[in-house]
Amino acid sequence: MSQTVIVRLARAADADALAAIYGGHVLRGTASFEVDPPDAEEMRLRFSTVTSRGWPWFVAERDGAVIGYAYYSRFHTRHAYRFTCEDSIYVHEDHVGTGAGRALLTALIDHARDSGFREMIAVIGDAANTPSIALHEAFGFEHAGVLRRVGYKFDRWLDILYMQLNLKGDDG
């Protein structure tokens, strides 16, 4: 298996791979608080919603197979939030720790910065999600707060960790 990760813009034709990757997180993980995995058609709709607003959806490939995906969208819809985006990154469970997440987050940060966003927020499902926390910390994201016991999955209460990155490298 090649170690080279290629990041490209996703296509609607990637929906099956997106659903498979996300489905694994839904069924076996706590990064997502969904409990029923969406099918490929729903992932195609989510992809279309994000990209129709001009925001990117990237996939990471290794040896021609999609092994992860990432996108960003506005943090909230109210006008005052227009310079703040939220990232979402999911890597196939067999490829966590292989550089795919790092490659995807690099693409997201670069694109968001070039698009005029000033802040990027990571909303990390399960505040004990150490791979996601470590990835975001490696890029300079700072802990911005914890919402305690806001999700319930796999018979336990889960926290959400907020992390924040200033994309412009300034205070305002």
C-alpha positions in Angstrom: 0.0 0.0 0.0 1.3 3.4 -1.0 1.7 6.0 1.7 0.9 8.9 -0.6 -2.3 10.7 0.2 -3.9 12.7 -2.6 -6.5 15.3 -1.7 -9.0 16.4 -4.3 -12.4 18.0 -4.5 -15.1 15.5 -3.9 -17.7 14.5 -6.6 -21.2 13.3 -6.2 -19.9 10.0 -7.5 -18.0 9.6 -4.2 -21.2 9.3 -2.2 -20.9 5.5 -1.7 -17.5 5.9 -0.2 -18.5 8.9 1.9 -21.5 6.9 3.3 -19.2 4.0 4.1 -16.7 6.1 5.9 -19.2 8.1 7.9 -21.3 5.0 8.5 -18.4 3.4 10.4 -18.2 6.4 12.6 -21.9 6.4 13.3 -22.1 2.7 14.1 -18.9 2.3 16.1 -17.8 5.7 17.2 -18.7 8.8 19.1 -17.3 11.4 16.8 -20.8 11.7 15.4 -23.8 11.8 17.6 -26.0 10.3 14.8 -27.2 6.8 15.5 -28.5 5.7 12.1 -25.9 5.9 9.3 -27.1 7.9 6.3 -27.2 6.2 2.9 -25.3 7.3 -0.2 -28.3 9.3 -1.4 -28.3 11.3 1.9 -24.6 11.8 1.7 -25.0 13.1 -1.9 -27.6 15.6 -0.6 -25.3 16.7 2.2 -22.5 17.1 -0.3 -24.7 19.1 -2.7 -25.9 21.4 0.1 -22.3 22.2 1.2 -20.9 22.7 -2.3 -23.9 24.7 -3.6 -23.0 27.4 -1.1 -19.5 27.6 -2.5 -17.8 25.7 0.3 -15.4 22.9 -0.5 -15.8 19.2 0.2 -12.5 17.3 -0.1 -11.6 13.7 -0.2 -8.4 11.9 0.6 -7.4 9.1 -1.7 -4.7 6.5 -1.3 -4.1 4.0 -4.2 -7.2 5.3 -5.9 -9.5 4.6 -2.9 -11.3 7.3 -0.9 -10.1 6.9 2.7 -11.4 10.1 4.2 -13.3 13.3 3.6 -13.6 16.8 5.0 -15.6 20.0 4.5 -16.3 23.2 6.1 -19.4 25.3 6.4 -20.5 28.4 8.2 -20.4 28.0 12.0 -23.9 29.5 12.2 -26.3 31.0 9.7 -26.7 34.4 11.3 -25.0 37.2 9.5 -22.6 38.1 12.3 -21.0 34.6 12.0 -20.1 35.0 8.3 -16.4 35.0 9.0 -16.4 31.9 11.1 -16.5 28.3 9.7 -16.8 24.9 11.2 -14.7 22.0 10.0 -15.8 18.3 9.7 -13.2 15.6 9.1 -13.9 11.8 8.9 -11.2 9.3 8.1 -11.9 5.6 7.5 -11.2 3.7 10.7 -8.5 1.6 9.0 -6.6 4.8 8.0 -6.7 6.9 11.2 -3.2 8.0 12.0 -1.8 7.6 8.4 -1.7 11.3 7.4 -5.1 11.5 5.7 -6.6 13.7 8.4 -3.5 16.0 8.3 -3.7 16.3 4.5 -7.5 17.1 4.7 -7.2 19.6 7.4 -4.4 21.4 5.6 -6.6 21.7 2.5 -9.5 23.0 4.6 -7.5 25.6 6.5 -5.8 26.9 3.3 -9.1 27.1 1.5 -11.0 28.8 4.4 -8.2 31.4 4.8 -8.1 32.2 1.1 -11.9 32.5 1.1 -11.9 35.2 3.8 -12.8 33.3 6.9 -11.0 34.5 10.1 -11.9 31.7 12.5 -12.3 28.0 12.2 -14.2 26.0 14.9 -13.9 22.3 15.5 -16.8 20.8 17.3 -15.4 17.5 18.5 -18.0 14.9 19.3 -16.9 13.1 22.5 -14.3 15.2 24.3 -12.3 12.0 24.7 -11.7 11.7 20.9 -7.9 12.0 21.3 -7.0 11.4 17.6 -9.2 14.4 16.5 -8.0 16.6 19.4 -4.4 15.8 18.7 -4.9 16.5 15.0 -6.4 19.9 15.7 -3.8 20.8 18.3 -1.1 20.0 15.8 -2.5 22.8 13.6 -2.7 25.3 16.4 -6.3 24.9 17.4 -6.9 26.0 21.0 -9.4 24.5 23.5 -12.3 26.9 23.6 -14.8 25.1 25.9 -16.6 21.9 26.7 -20.3 21.2 26.7 -20.9 18.5 29.2 -23.2 15.5 28.9 -25.0 16.9 25.8 -25.1 13.6 23.8 -26.1 10.1 24.8 -24.8 7.2 22.7 -23.7 3.7 23.5 -25.3 3.9 26.9 -23.2 6.8 28.1 -23.2 10.6 28.2 -20.8 12.4 25.9 -19.3 15.8 26.0 -18.5 18.1 23.1 -15.2 19.9 22.9 -14.9 23.2 21.1 -11.6 24.1 19.6 -10.7 27.3 17.7 -8.1 28.4 15.2 -7.5 32.0 14.2 -6.9 31.8 10.5 -5.5 35.3 10.1 -3.0 35.1 12.9 -4.2 38.2 14.6 -6.5 39.4 17.4 -9.2 41.0 15.3 
